[in-house]
Amino acid sequence: MTAAERYAAAVVGALVDDFPALKDRTLGRIAPEEIARQAEAPMRSFELIVTYTRKWRLHPAPSCEGRGRVKLICHKDNVTKADIRFAQRLNTALQAIEL
């Protein structure tokens, strides 16, 4: 397993309890592949939807957090304080994953 594949598996592992769509047969297969691809060859246009409602997505993390890393972003029309805290909690976990 490559470093990118280990990173992708850890990202999915950090998110799966909060985003059950990642257990879905299709998304569960595609998500680790796409995250690993992003880790190996970062693209500014990267986006991966992690919910059935399309309101939470992974995007490239800022370069200061490390090349190829991903960050969770809320795409709700009205983002609440609870959404912000939720994203901060999960993004802290994502930042702790070694790449």
N, C-alpha and C positions, 0 to 999 in steps of 0.2 A: 504494500500500500504506500502510495506517495505521500509527501507532506500535504499536498493540496487535497488529496482524498481524505486524509486524517482530519484536516481542518474542516472540510465539508461535513463529514460525519459528526464532528463535535458541534458544529453550528446547528445541524438538524436536531441533534440530541438536546441542545440547550433550548430549542424552540418548540419541540414536539408536544410537550405537555400543555402549552398554552395555545397551540395551533394544531388541532387534531387533523386538519387537512393534510398535514405532512405524513400522516399514517396511510393516507389514501394510496391505493396501488399505483396509480399513475404519477401523482405528485411525489410520492415517497421514493420513486425511482428517478424522476427527473431532477428534483431539488438537489440531491447530493452531486449529481453530474454537473449541473449548471454552476453550483457554488464552487466546485473543484475547478471548473473551466475558468471561472472568474479569478480564482486564486492563482492559477497558472499564467493566465494572459488577461490581465485586467482591462475592462472596457468601461468607459464613462457611461455608456448607455445601458449597462446591466440593470435588469429589473426582474425580480422573481416574486410573484404573488403567492402569499403563504396562507391565505384564507379563502373560503368559498365566497365571501362577500366582496373580495378584492380590495378591502380597506386597509390591509397591512401588507407591506411589500419589503423585500430586501433590495437595497441599492448599494452602490459602491460607497465604502466608508471614505471619509476625507483622507487624503494622502498622509496627513500627519499621524493617522492611526495605523498606517502600514499599507503598503501596496498590496492589492488583491483581497483585502478584507471587505466584509459586508456589514451593513448597518440596517436596522429595522426602522422603517418610516411609516407613519400613520397617514393614510390618504382619505380620512373622513372629512366631510364638509365642515363639521364643527368639532374640532379636537378639544377634548376636555382635559382638566388637570389630571384626572385619573389616567387618561390615555398617555399623557406626557410622562407620568411616573412609571407606568407600565413599560413604555418604550425605553426609558432611562434604565430601568432594572434589567431588561433583556439586553440592551446595548452594552451595559457594563459586563454582563456575562459573555457577550460576543467578543468584547475587547480583551478579555482574559484568556481567550483561546489562542494557543500558540500556532503560528503559521511559519 
